[in-house]
Amino acid sequence: MLPPEWIRIFRIKAQSLKRGDSWYLEYDENIEPDNLDMGWKQYIRNTGARFKCSMCRREWPSNKVKVLFHMRLKNGQGTVKVRPLRQNCKMCSEAPMENPSVESDNVHILMENLVEKIKQKCYHKNPGGRKRYFRSFDVDSPHEPTHCEGCIKGVCTK
C-alpha cells in the first residue's frame, strides 16, 4: 500500500508535465526490476528510510533503500507504478520483508527526481533540473545484502 502522501506529492510535482496529459501514481507490488511490459520505462532511485520489524519491533535506518518505478505515457494518460523495495530484520529468523517508512522530505525529493525522469523518458526532454539527493540517516551497522530485497534482486549497490 502506498502512503497517500506519496500520491499527493506526486500530483503536485506532476503539474509541471505537459499540459493536457494526466498522470497517476499507483503502488504495484508485482513490478520487478528489468522486467517491463511493452512500452513501459524503468527508473530506480535510492533513498533513505526507516524500517520496523513486525516480529520483534526492532527499528533500523537505511540509506540503501531502492524505489522501483515503471512509467508509461499512452494517449495523454500517464501511469507510474511504484514499488519501494523492502528489508527484513537481521535479528529475527524467518523475519518477513518490511516496507520502508520514507520521511516527507525524502518523498518530495523522490517525486521531483521522478518527474525529471518522466520528462526525459516520456517527453524526450533534456533534464534541465539538477538531481536532488535524499536526506541520509546516521546508520550504525553496515548494509546487509542478505536482508535487502534490492540486493537480492540485483539492483542495490553493495
C-alpha positions in Angstrom: 0.0 0.0 0.0 1.3 3.4 -1.0 1.0 6.1 1.7 -1.5 8.8 0.5 1.3 11.4 1.0 3.2 9.9 -2.0 0.2 10.3 -4.3 -0.5 13.9 -3.1 3.1 15.0 -3.5 3.4 13.3 -7.0 0.2 15.2 -8.1 1.8 18.5 -7.2 5.1 17.7 -8.8 3.5 16.3 -12.0 1.7 19.6 -12.7 4.9 20.7 -14.4 4.5 17.9 -17.0 2.8 18.5 -20.4 -0.5 20.3 -20.2 -3.4 18.1 -21.2 -1.7 14.9 -20.1 -2.9 13.3 -16.8 -0.5 11.3 -14.7 -1.3 8.8 -11.9 0.9 7.1 -9.3 -0.1 3.7 -8.1 1.5 1.0 -5.9 2.2 -2.3 -7.6 3.9 -5.0 -5.6 4.2 -7.2 -8.7 6.6 -5.0 -10.8 10.1 -6.4 -11.0 13.4 -4.7 -11.9 14.3 -5.1 -15.6 11.0 -6.9 -16.3 8.9 -4.4 -18.1 5.8 -4.8 -20.3 6.0 -3.3 -23.8 6.0 0.5 -23.8 7.0 0.9 -20.2 10.2 2.5 -19.0 12.0 2.0 -15.8 13.6 4.2 -13.2 15.2 3.0 -10.0 16.1 5.6 -7.3 17.9 5.3 -3.9 16.6 6.9 -0.8 16.9 6.8 3.0 14.2 5.4 5.1 13.4 3.6 8.4 12.2 0.0 8.9 10.4 -1.7 11.8 10.3 -5.4 12.3 6.7 -6.7 12.8 8.1 -9.6 14.9 10.4 -8.1 17.5 9.6 -4.3 16.9 13.3 -3.5 16.3 13.8 -0.4 14.2 16.6 0.5 11.9 17.5 3.2 9.4 18.9 2.5 6.0 20.5 4.8 3.3 20.3 1.9 0.7 16.5 1.8 0.0 15.7 1.3 -3.6 12.4 2.5 -5.1 11.4 1.0 -8.4 9.3 2.9 -10.8 7.7 1.7 -14.1 6.2 4.5 -16.2 4.2 4.8 -19.4 2.6 7.6 -21.4 -0.1 6.5 -23.8 -2.7 8.7 -25.5 -2.2 11.5 -23.0 -2.6 9.2 -20.0 0.5 8.7 -17.9 0.8 5.9 -15.3 3.6 5.4 -12.9 3.7 2.1 -11.0 5.9 2.3 -7.8 7.3 -0.3 -5.5 9.6 0.5 -2.6 11.9 -2.4 -2.1 11.9 -3.9 1.4 14.3 -5.2 4.0 14.0 -7.7 6.9 15.3 -7.8 10.4 18.7 -9.4 10.9 17.9 -10.3 14.5 14.8 -12.5 13.8 14.9 -15.8 12.0 12.2 -16.1 9.3 11.5 -12.3 9.6 9.2 -11.0 6.9 10.3 -8.3 4.5 9.2 -5.0 5.8 8.1 -1.9 3.8 10.2 1.2 4.3 8.9 4.3 6.0 10.1 7.3 3.9 10.1 10.7 5.6 8.3 13.5 3.8 11.5 15.4 2.8 12.7 12.3 1.0 9.3 11.7 -0.6 9.5 15.2 -2.1 13.0 14.6 -3.4 11.9 11.2 -4.9 9.0 12.7 -6.7 11.0 15.7 -8.0 13.6 13.3 -9.4 10.8 11.1 -10.8 9.2 14.0 -12.7 12.5 14.9 -14.2 12.9 11.3 -15.3 9.4 11.3 -16.8 10.3 14.5 -18.8 13.4 12.7 -20.1 12.0 9.2 -20.8 8.4 10.0 -21.9 8.7 13.5 -23.4 12.4 13.2 -24.7 13.3 16.5 -22.9 16.8 17.1 -21.8 16.6 17.2 -18.0 17.1 20.8 -17.0 16.7 20.3 -13.3 19.5 19.0 -11.2 19.2 15.7 -9.5 18.5 16.2 -5.8 19.9 13.8 -3.2 18.0 12.3 -0.3 18.5 13.2 3.3 20.6 10.4 4.8 20.4 8.8 8.2 23.1 8.1 10.8 23.5 4.3 10.4 25.3 2.3 13.0 25.8 -1.0 11.1 26.9 -1.9 7.6 24.3 -2.7 4.8 23.3 -6.3 5.0 22.8 -7.7 1.4 21.1 -10.9 2.6 18.4 -8.8 4.3 17.8 -6.3 1.4 15.3 -7.0 -1.3 17.2 -4.6 -3.7 20.4 -6.7 -3.2 18.6 -10.0 -3.6 17.1 -8.7 -6.9 20.5 -7.4 -8.0 19.7 -3.6 -8.2 21.3 -2.4 -5.0 24.8 -1.2 -4.9 26.6 -3.3 -2.3 
